[in-house]
Amino acid sequence: MNEDSERVAPETLKVSAKSNPNAVAGALAAALRERERAEMQAVGAGAINQAVKAVAIARSYLKEGGIDLVCVPSFITVEISEHERTGISLTVERRG
């Protein structure tokens, strides 16, 4: 994971428009090897795009180990510079 992807909690990854989707995918895959679910948060179209790409890449990383994923999106409200913004939370869980 790089400076563009900040870990909020052990199971939550913040993704920005500048995040490297391969790095985020690696962090996501590592989290899902250790536990059943992880959460990714993104605000803005560019960040959401990077997060969705990371889920697809992580899925290919985990496929070799026999792990498949399911992703459930939901809206969140986050505070950025004292302003409320709507973002997307992607809950990613192991399938099967």
Secondary structure, 3 states (H helix, E strand, C coil): CCCCCEEEECCEEEECCCCCHHHHHHHHHHHHHHCCEEEEEECCHHHHHHHHHHHHHHHHHHHCCCCEEEEEEEEEEEEECCEEEEEEEEEEEEEC
